[in-house]
Amino acid sequence: MPNGSPTVLAKILRSGASRLWEQAQRRQRLTRLLQEQLPEVLHPHCQVAHLSAESVVLATDSPVWAARLRYYSPQILKHLGQRETVNPRTLRIRIVPPAEPPRTGPPARPPLSRQNSRLLRQAADAIDHPQLQEALRRLATRGER
């Protein structure tokens, strides 16, 4: 974009982005091949990150799933070697945490129904302890909103 005009998508694809697209498509295909050898519970937790002549790199989202994948590594290497033009000898597993940031702050409070709010007020009225009465009444107001 030297002159400030937008670049046409077709031109971008011809210039090298198509290579990136082909690599992404290949990784998707390899991930499907990988999933053929794994229990269904592992499918959403692993994908092929890289494949070379020497090794295959899998990405997973936690150490728990990484341990499970290591158990299947001989079968994975054998299967990919039979189905692909390369025959990787090693399998590496990388843990890639989920992209969403961890929640900060207190957890959301469960809603309090009007009936439970009424029961808390009744319990507060039946108790002789003033501090406990006040605490129960404060709790009861949460169901009135």
C-alpha positions as CSV (number, residue, x, y, z in Angstrom):
1,M,0.0,0.0,0.0
2,P,2.6,2.5,-0.9
3,N,0.2,5.1,-2.3
4,G,-2.3,4.8,0.5
5,S,-4.9,2.8,-1.5
6,P,-6.3,-0.4,-0.1
7,T,-4.8,-3.7,-1.3
8,V,-7.1,-6.1,-3.1
9,L,-7.6,-9.4,-1.2
10,A,-6.8,-11.4,-4.3
11,K,-3.4,-9.6,-4.5
12,I,-2.7,-10.5,-0.9
13,L,-3.5,-14.1,-1.5
14,R,-1.3,-14.3,-4.5
15,S,1.6,-12.6,-2.7
16,G,2.1,-15.2,0.0
17,A,-0.8,-15.2,2.3
18,S,-2.0,-18.2,0.4
19,R,0.9,-20.1,1.8
20,L,-0.3,-19.3,5.3
21,W,-3.8,-20.4,4.3
22,E,-2.4,-23.7,2.9
23,Q,-0.5,-24.3,6.2
24,A,-3.6,-23.6,8.3
25,Q,-5.6,-26.0,6.1
26,R,-2.9,-28.7,6.5
27,R,-2.9,-28.3,10.3
28,Q,-6.6,-28.7,10.3
29,R,-6.4,-31.8,8.2
30,L,-3.6,-33.2,10.5
31,T,-5.7,-32.4,13.5
32,R,-8.6,-34.4,12.1
33,L,-6.2,-37.3,11.4
34,L,-4.9,-37.0,15.0
35,Q,-8.4,-37.1,16.4
36,E,-9.0,-40.4,14.6
37,Q,-6.5,-42.0,17.0
38,L,-7.7,-40.3,20.2
39,P,-10.7,-40.7,22.5
40,E,-13.4,-38.2,21.8
41,V,-12.9,-36.5,25.2
42,L,-9.5,-35.3,24.0
43,H,-10.7,-33.8,20.7
44,P,-11.5,-30.3,22.0
45,H,-8.2,-30.1,23.9
46,C,-5.6,-30.8,21.3
47,Q,-4.6,-29.8,17.8
48,V,-1.5,-30.1,15.6
49,A,0.6,-27.0,15.9
50,H,3.5,-28.0,13.7
51,L,4.6,-30.9,11.6
52,S,8.1,-31.4,10.1
53,A,10.0,-34.4,8.8
54,E,11.5,-35.0,12.3
55,S,8.7,-34.1,14.7
56,V,5.1,-33.2,15.3
57,V,4.2,-30.6,17.9
58,L,0.7,-30.8,19.5
59,A,-0.9,-27.9,21.4
60,T,-3.1,-28.6,24.3
61,D,-4.8,-26.4,26.9
62,S,-3.7,-27.9,30.2
63,P,-1.1,-30.2,31.8
64,V,-3.8,-32.8,32.4
65,W,-4.5,-33.2,28.7
66,A,-0.8,-33.1,27.9
67,A,-0.3,-36.2,30.1
68,R,-3.1,-38.0,28.4
69,L,-1.7,-37.1,25.0
70,R,1.8,-38.4,26.0
71,Y,0.1,-41.8,26.7
72,Y,-1.1,-41.9,23.1
73,S,2.2,-40.6,21.5
74,P,3.4,-44.0,19.9
75,Q,0.0,-44.5,18.2
76,I,-0.1,-40.8,17.1
77,L,3.4,-41.0,15.5
78,K,2.6,-44.3,13.8
79,H,-0.7,-43.1,12.4
80,L,0.6,-39.8,11.1
81,G,3.6,-41.6,9.6
82,Q,1.2,-43.9,7.7
83,R,-1.1,-41.2,6.5
84,E,1.4,-38.4,5.7
85,T,4.4,-38.0,3.3
86,V,6.7,-37.3,6.3
87,N,7.4,-39.8,9.1
88,P,8.0,-37.8,12.3
89,R,10.1,-39.6,14.9
90,T,9.3,-37.4,17.9
91,L,6.2,-35.9,19.4
92,R,6.3,-32.8,21.5
93,I,3.4,-31.4,23.4
94,R,3.1,-27.7,24.2
95,I,0.6,-26.3,26.7
96,V,-1.1,-23.2,25.4
97,P,-3.5,-21.7,28.0
98,P,-7.0,-20.6,26.8
99,A,-7.1,-17.1,25.3
100,E,-9.7,-15.8,27.6
101,P,-8.3,-14.0,30.7
102,P,-8.9,-15.5,34.1
103,R,-11.9,-14.1,36.0
104,T,-10.9,-11.6,38.7
105,G,-13.2,-10.5,41.4
106,P,-15.7,-12.4,43.5
107,P,-17.9,-15.0,41.9
108,A,-21.4,-14.0,41.0
109,R,-23.9,-14.6,43.7
110,P,-26.7,-17.0,43.0
111,P,-30.1,-15.4,42.9
112,L,-32.3,-15.5,46.0
113,S,-36.0,-16.2,45.4
114,R,-38.7,-14.2,47.0
115,Q,-39.9,-17.3,49.0
116,N,-36.4,-17.8,50.4
117,S,-36.2,-14.1,51.2
118,R,-39.5,-14.4,53.1
119,L,-38.2,-17.5,55.0
120,L,-35.1,-15.6,56.0
121,R,-37.2,-12.7,57.4
122,Q,-39.3,-15.2,59.3
123,A,-36.2,-16.9,60.8
124,A,-34.8,-13.5,61.8
125,D,-38.1,-12.7,63.6
126,A,-38.0,-15.9,65.5
127,I,-34.4,-15.5,66.8
128,D,-33.4,-13.6,70.0
129,H,-29.8,-12.9,68.9
130,P,-29.7,-9.3,67.6
131,Q,-26.6,-9.6,65.4
132,L,-27.9,-12.8,63.8
133,Q,-31.3,-11.1,63.2
134,E,-29.7,-8.2,61.4
135,A,-27.5,-10.5,59.3
136,L,-30.6,-12.6,58.2
137,R,-32.5,-9.4,57.4
138,R,-29.6,-8.2,55.2
139,L,-29.6,-11.5,53.4
140,A,-33.3,-11.3,52.9
141,T,-33.1,-8.0,51.1
142,R,-31.1,-9.6,48.3
143,G,-34.2,-11.5,47.2
144,E,-36.3,-8.3,47.1
145,R,-34.4,-6.8,44.2
